[in-house]
């Protein structure tokens, strides 16, 4: 089997190459998860040897784009976990609505579904005009897709069901135009979005936010890196701001967790 032929040392060497040649640090990502994805890509692209694979990743910029797309996980959907969005709609955003301006960071935004979901909720709460959504990801290719706001039409039935369950109050189809096999979301939704590359591992805080959403990203990081990212979020979140994580993620084991209070049953914490 191919997986037996590639040992942990080779994976480490490849990841060191990636850091040195391209500036992306995957060394503290969950080892089992990233090894599995590297082996899958290696097998998929039929390299003669792992040495050839390493050389290509290191020297071929075009191939590295593919490597980045395959290694970073870009699984997302609109209004994913509808109860989470219901909590945002009922318990978090109305509180932030009392502020003169709302700055939100969607970290690890992938192809943008969460940012567009958030924009829709803000519109329906009449808070969109005084909000700004910073949507960031490590992967420039997915950000390009996010900027376009175009999603496969066959996903829309599921998105629409999520939207209704999350407490949506409009006809969901009023937010997009269907065209052949794709749906393009209303361009006004992205008027309050800033898309930018940001590496949670190596980049610093770049603003002060009232809400940070980073959902289903940290499950791919080891514990030390998770705690490092929590510190980054803590530095980026103003007092009484909210931090929202994915359903399998938690602040509980972080040393500063006592400085946060859980909001009801969802994975949302408020900074005290």
The 8 nearest C-alpha neighbors of each residue, nearest first, counted from 0:
[[1, 2, 3, 4, 5, 42, 38, 39],
 [0, 2, 4, 3, 5, 42, 38, 41],
 [3, 1, 4, 5, 0, 38, 6, 35],
 [2, 4, 1, 5, 0, 6, 38, 7],
 [3, 5, 1, 2, 6, 0, 49, 9],
 [6, 4, 2, 3, 9, 1, 7, 10],
 [5, 7, 8, 9, 4, 10, 3, 2],
 [8, 6, 10, 9, 11, 5, 34, 12],
 [7, 9, 11, 10, 6, 12, 5, 13],
 [10, 8, 12, 11, 7, 6, 13, 5],
 [9, 11, 7, 13, 8, 12, 14, 6],
 [12, 10, 8, 14, 9, 13, 15, 7],
 [13, 11, 9, 15, 10, 14, 16, 8],
 [12, 14, 16, 10, 15, 11, 53, 9],
 [13, 15, 17, 11, 16, 12, 26, 10],
 [14, 16, 12, 18, 17, 13, 11, 19],
 [17, 15, 13, 19, 14, 18, 20, 12],
 [16, 18, 14, 20, 15, 21, 19, 23],
 [17, 19, 22, 23, 24, 15, 16, 21],
 [18, 20, 16, 17, 22, 21, 15, 23],
 [21, 19, 17, 18, 16, 57, 22, 58],
 [20, 22, 17, 18, 23, 19, 57, 16],
 [21, 23, 18, 19, 20, 24, 17, 201],
 [24, 22, 18, 21, 17, 25, 198, 19],
 [23, 25, 18, 26, 22, 200, 17, 201],
 [26, 24, 28, 27, 14, 23, 18, 200],
 [25, 27, 24, 28, 14, 11, 15, 30],
 [28, 26, 25, 221, 224, 29, 220, 24],
 [29, 27, 220, 25, 221, 26, 30, 219],
 [28, 30, 220, 221, 219, 32, 31, 33],
 [31, 29, 33, 32, 28, 34, 27, 221],
 [32, 30, 34, 33, 29, 35, 28, 36],
 [31, 33, 35, 30, 34, 29, 36, 219],
 [34, 32, 36, 35, 30, 31, 37, 29],
 [35, 33, 37, 31, 36, 32, 30, 38],
 [34, 36, 32, 38, 33, 37, 31, 39],
 [37, 35, 39, 33, 34, 38, 70, 40],
 [38, 36, 34, 40, 39, 35, 41, 33],
 [39, 37, 41, 35, 40, 36, 34, 42],
 [38, 40, 36, 42, 37, 41, 43, 35],
 [41, 39, 43, 37, 42, 38, 44, 36],
 [40, 42, 38, 39, 43, 44, 37, 46],
 [43, 41, 39, 45, 40, 44, 38, 46],
 [44, 42, 40, 41, 45, 39, 46, 38],
 [43, 45, 41, 42, 46, 40, 39, 52],
 [46, 44, 42, 43, 41, 47, 40, 48],
 [45, 47, 48, 44, 52, 41, 51, 49],
 [48, 46, 45, 51, 49, 52, 50, 41],
 [49, 47, 51, 50, 46, 52, 45, 53],
 [48, 50, 52, 51, 53, 46, 47, 41],
 [51, 49, 53, 48, 52, 54, 47, 55],
 [52, 50, 54, 48, 49, 53, 55, 46],
 [51, 53, 49, 55, 50, 54, 46, 56],
 [54, 52, 50, 56, 51, 55, 13, 57],
 [53, 55, 51, 57, 52, 56, 58, 50],
 [56, 54, 52, 59, 58, 57, 53, 51],
 [57, 55, 53, 63, 54, 58, 59, 52],
 [56, 58, 54, 55, 20, 53, 16, 59],
 [59, 57, 55, 56, 54, 60, 20, 63],
 [58, 60, 55, 62, 61, 56, 63, 57],
 [61, 59, 63, 62, 58, 64, 56, 57],
 [60, 62, 64, 63, 59, 65, 56, 66],
 [63, 61, 65, 64, 59, 60, 66, 56],
 [62, 64, 66, 60, 56, 65, 61, 67],
 [65, 63, 67, 62, 61, 66, 68, 60],
 [64, 66, 68, 62, 63, 67, 69, 61],
 [67, 65, 63, 69, 64, 68, 70, 62],
 [68, 66, 64, 70, 65, 69, 71, 63],
 [69, 67, 65, 66, 71, 70, 64, 138],
 [68, 70, 66, 67, 71, 65, 72, 40],
 [69, 71, 67, 68, 36, 66, 72, 37],
 [72, 70, 68, 69, 67, 73, 138, 137],
 [71, 73, 74, 70, 69, 68, 216, 109],
 [74, 72, 109, 75, 71, 110, 68, 141],
 [73, 75, 72, 76, 109, 110, 215, 71],
 [74, 76, 73, 112, 77, 109, 79, 110],
 [77, 75, 79, 112, 78, 158, 113, 74],
 [76, 78, 112, 158, 79, 116, 113, 75],
 [79, 77, 161, 81, 162, 116, 80, 84],
 [78, 80, 77, 76, 81, 161, 75, 113],
 [79, 81, 83, 82, 78, 84, 161, 165],
 [82, 80, 165, 84, 83, 78, 161, 79],
 [83, 81, 85, 84, 80, 165, 86, 164],
 [82, 84, 86, 81, 85, 80, 265, 87],
 [85, 83, 87, 81, 86, 82, 165, 88],
 [84, 86, 165, 82, 88, 83, 87, 166],
 [87, 85, 83, 89, 90, 84, 88, 82],
 [88, 86, 91, 84, 85, 90, 89, 92],
 [87, 89, 85, 86, 92, 84, 90, 91],
 [90, 88, 86, 87, 85, 91, 93, 92],
 [91, 89, 86, 87, 88, 92, 93, 94],
 [92, 90, 87, 94, 93, 89, 88, 95],
 [91, 93, 95, 94, 87, 88, 96, 90],
 [94, 92, 96, 95, 91, 90, 89, 97],
 [95, 93, 96, 92, 91, 97, 90, 98],
 [96, 94, 92, 97, 93, 98, 91, 101],
 [95, 97, 93, 94, 98, 92, 126, 101],
 [96, 98, 95, 94, 99, 93, 100, 92],
 [99, 97, 96, 100, 95, 101, 94, 129],
 [98, 100, 97, 101, 129, 96, 95, 130],
 [99, 101, 129, 98, 130, 102, 96, 131],
 [102, 100, 130, 209, 129, 131, 103, 95],
 [101, 103, 208, 131, 209, 130, 132, 100],
 [104, 102, 132, 210, 208, 211, 133, 131],
 [103, 105, 133, 211, 132, 106, 134, 212],
 [104, 106, 134, 212, 108, 213, 211, 133],
 [107, 105, 213, 135, 108, 104, 212, 134],
 [108, 106, 136, 109, 135, 213, 216, 105],
 [107, 109, 111, 106, 136, 135, 105, 134],
 [108, 110, 73, 111, 141, 107, 136, 142],
 [111, 109, 145, 141, 144, 142, 112, 108],
 [112, 110, 145, 114, 108, 109, 113, 115],
 [111, 113, 77, 115, 114, 76, 110, 116],
 [114, 112, 116, 115, 111, 77, 117, 108],
 [113, 115, 117, 111, 116, 112, 118, 134],
 [116, 114, 118, 112, 117, 113, 119, 111],
 [117, 115, 113, 119, 114, 118, 77, 78],
 [116, 118, 114, 120, 115, 119, 113, 121],
 [117, 119, 115, 121, 116, 120, 188, 122],
 [120, 118, 122, 116, 117, 121, 123, 115],
 [119, 121, 123, 117, 122, 118, 124, 116],
 [122, 120, 127, 126, 118, 124, 119, 123],
 [123, 121, 127, 125, 119, 120, 124, 126],
 [122, 124, 120, 125, 121, 119, 168, 126],
 [123, 125, 121, 122, 126, 120, 127, 93],
 [124, 126, 122, 123, 127, 121, 128, 120],
 [127, 125, 121, 124, 128, 129, 122, 96],
 [126, 128, 121, 122, 130, 129, 125, 118],
 [129, 127, 126, 130, 125, 122, 191, 131],
 [130, 128, 100, 127, 126, 101, 131, 99],
 [131, 129, 101, 127, 128, 100, 102, 126],
 [130, 132, 102, 191, 192, 103, 101, 133],
 [133, 131, 192, 103, 104, 191, 134, 102],
 [132, 134, 104, 193, 192, 105, 103, 194],
 [135, 133, 105, 194, 108, 193, 104, 132],
 [136, 134, 195, 106, 196, 197, 108, 107],
 [135, 137, 107, 196, 197, 138, 108, 109],
 [136, 138, 198, 197, 196, 139, 107, 135],
 [137, 139, 136, 140, 141, 142, 67, 196],
 [140, 138, 142, 141, 196, 143, 137, 136],
 [141, 139, 143, 142, 138, 144, 68, 64],
 [140, 142, 110, 144, 143, 109, 139, 138],
 [143, 141, 145, 139, 144, 140, 110, 146],
 [142, 144, 140, 146, 141, 145, 139, 147],
 [145, 143, 141, 142, 147, 146, 110, 140],
 [144, 146, 110, 111, 142, 147, 148, 143],
 [147, 145, 143, 144, 148, 142, 194, 189],
 [146, 148, 144, 145, 149, 143, 183, 184],
 [147, 149, 184, 145, 146, 183, 150, 144],
 [148, 150, 183, 147, 182, 184, 181, 151],
 [149, 151, 182, 181, 152, 148, 183, 154],
 [152, 150, 181, 153, 154, 180, 182, 149],
 [151, 153, 181, 180, 182, 154, 155, 150],
 [152, 154, 151, 155, 156, 180, 181, 157],
 [155, 153, 152, 151, 156, 157, 158, 150],
 [156, 154, 158, 152, 157, 153, 159, 151],
 [155, 157, 159, 158, 154, 160, 153, 152],
 [158, 156, 160, 155, 159, 154, 161, 153],
 [159, 157, 155, 161, 77, 156, 160, 162],
 [158, 160, 162, 156, 157, 161, 155, 171],
 [159, 161, 157, 163, 162, 158, 164, 156],
 [162, 160, 158, 164, 159, 78, 81, 163],
 [161, 163, 159, 165, 160, 167, 164, 78],
 [162, 164, 167, 160, 165, 166, 161, 159],
 [165, 163, 161, 166, 162, 81, 160, 167],
 [166, 164, 81, 85, 162, 163, 84, 82],
 [165, 167, 164, 163, 85, 168, 162, 88],
 [168, 166, 163, 162, 165, 169, 164, 120],
 [167, 169, 166, 170, 123, 163, 171, 162],
 [170, 168, 171, 167, 173, 123, 172, 163],
 [169, 171, 172, 173, 168, 174, 167, 159],
 [172, 170, 173, 169, 174, 159, 162, 167],
 [173, 171, 174, 170, 175, 176, 159, 169],
 [172, 174, 171, 170, 175, 169, 176, 185],
 [175, 173, 172, 185, 184, 171, 176, 170],
 [174, 176, 184, 183, 185, 172, 173, 182],
 [175, 177, 183, 182, 178, 184, 174, 185],
 [178, 176, 182, 181, 183, 175, 179, 152],
 [177, 179, 181, 182, 180, 176, 183, 152],
 [180, 178, 181, 177, 152, 182, 151, 176],
 [179, 181, 152, 178, 151, 182, 153, 177],
 [182, 180, 152, 151, 178, 150, 179, 177],
 [181, 183, 177, 152, 150, 176, 149, 178],
 [184, 182, 149, 176, 175, 148, 177, 185],
 [183, 185, 175, 148, 174, 186, 149, 182],
 [184, 186, 175, 187, 174, 188, 183, 176],
 [185, 187, 188, 189, 184, 190, 148, 183],
 [186, 188, 190, 185, 189, 191, 184, 118],
 [189, 187, 186, 190, 185, 118, 115, 191],
 [188, 190, 192, 191, 187, 186, 146, 115],
 [191, 189, 187, 188, 192, 186, 193, 131],
 [190, 192, 131, 189, 132, 188, 130, 193],
 [193, 191, 132, 189, 190, 133, 131, 194],
 [192, 194, 133, 134, 132, 195, 191, 131],
 [195, 193, 134, 135, 133, 192, 142, 146],
 [194, 196, 135, 197, 193, 134, 136, 142],
 [197, 195, 136, 135, 137, 139, 138, 198],
 [196, 198, 137, 136, 135, 199, 195, 202],
 [197, 199, 137, 202, 200, 201, 196, 136],
 [200, 198, 201, 202, 197, 228, 137, 203],
 [201, 199, 198, 202, 24, 228, 224, 227],
 [200, 202, 198, 199, 203, 24, 23, 197],
 [203, 201, 198, 199, 200, 197, 204, 205],
 [204, 202, 205, 201, 231, 199, 198, 197],
 [203, 205, 235, 206, 231, 234, 202, 232],
 [204, 206, 203, 235, 207, 202, 234, 208],
 [207, 205, 235, 204, 208, 236, 102, 234],
 [208, 206, 235, 236, 237, 209, 205, 102],
 [207, 209, 236, 102, 210, 103, 237, 235],
 [208, 210, 240, 102, 237, 236, 241, 103],
 [211, 209, 241, 103, 208, 240, 242, 104],
 [212, 210, 104, 242, 103, 105, 243, 241],
 [213, 211, 243, 105, 242, 214, 106, 104],
 [214, 212, 106, 244, 105, 243, 107, 216],
 [213, 215, 245, 244, 216, 212, 243, 217],
 [214, 216, 245, 217, 218, 213, 244, 248],
 [217, 215, 218, 214, 219, 213, 107, 220],
 [216, 218, 220, 219, 215, 225, 248, 214],
 [217, 219, 216, 220, 215, 248, 247, 221],
 [218, 220, 217, 29, 28, 216, 32, 221],
 [221, 219, 28, 29, 217, 218, 224, 225],
 [220, 222, 29, 224, 28, 223, 27, 225],
 [223, 221, 225, 224, 226, 220, 29, 227],
 [224, 222, 226, 225, 221, 227, 27, 220],
 [223, 225, 227, 226, 221, 222, 220, 27],
 [226, 224, 222, 228, 227, 223, 220, 217],
 [227, 225, 229, 223, 224, 228, 253, 230],
 [226, 228, 224, 230, 225, 229, 223, 231],
 [227, 229, 231, 225, 230, 226, 224, 232],
 [230, 228, 226, 232, 231, 227, 233, 225],
 [229, 231, 233, 227, 228, 232, 234, 226],
 [232, 230, 228, 234, 229, 233, 204, 235],
 [233, 231, 235, 229, 234, 230, 236, 228],
 [232, 234, 230, 236, 235, 231, 229, 237],
 [235, 233, 231, 232, 236, 230, 204, 207],
 [236, 234, 207, 232, 233, 204, 206, 208],
 [237, 235, 208, 233, 207, 234, 240, 232],
 [236, 238, 240, 208, 207, 209, 239, 235],
 [237, 239, 240, 270, 271, 236, 209, 269],
 [240, 238, 270, 271, 269, 237, 241, 209],
 [239, 241, 209, 237, 238, 270, 210, 269],
 [242, 240, 269, 210, 268, 209, 270, 211],
 [241, 243, 211, 268, 267, 210, 212, 269],
 [244, 242, 267, 212, 266, 211, 213, 268],
 [243, 245, 214, 213, 266, 248, 212, 267],
 [246, 244, 214, 215, 248, 247, 266, 213],
 [245, 247, 248, 266, 244, 215, 214, 265],
 [248, 246, 245, 249, 218, 215, 244, 266],
 [249, 247, 245, 246, 244, 218, 217, 250],
 [250, 248, 251, 247, 244, 266, 252, 245],
 [249, 251, 253, 256, 252, 248, 229, 268],
 [252, 250, 249, 253, 256, 254, 257, 255],
 [253, 251, 250, 254, 256, 249, 255, 226],
 [252, 254, 256, 255, 250, 251, 226, 229],
 [253, 255, 256, 252, 257, 226, 251, 250],
 [256, 254, 257, 253, 258, 259, 250, 252],
 [255, 257, 258, 253, 259, 254, 251, 250],
 [258, 256, 259, 255, 260, 254, 251, 253],
 [257, 259, 256, 271, 255, 270, 260, 269],
 [260, 258, 270, 269, 257, 256, 271, 268],
 [259, 261, 269, 268, 262, 270, 271, 258],
 [260, 262, 268, 267, 263, 269, 259, 266],
 [261, 263, 267, 268, 264, 260, 265, 269],
 [264, 262, 265, 261, 267, 266, 86, 90],
 [263, 265, 262, 266, 261, 267, 86, 83],
 [264, 266, 267, 263, 83, 262, 86, 82],
 [267, 265, 244, 243, 246, 245, 268, 264],
 [268, 266, 243, 265, 262, 242, 261, 244],
 [269, 267, 261, 242, 260, 262, 241, 259],
 [268, 270, 241, 260, 259, 240, 239, 271],
 [271, 269, 259, 239, 240, 238, 258, 241],
 [270, 239, 259, 258, 238, 269, 260, 240]]
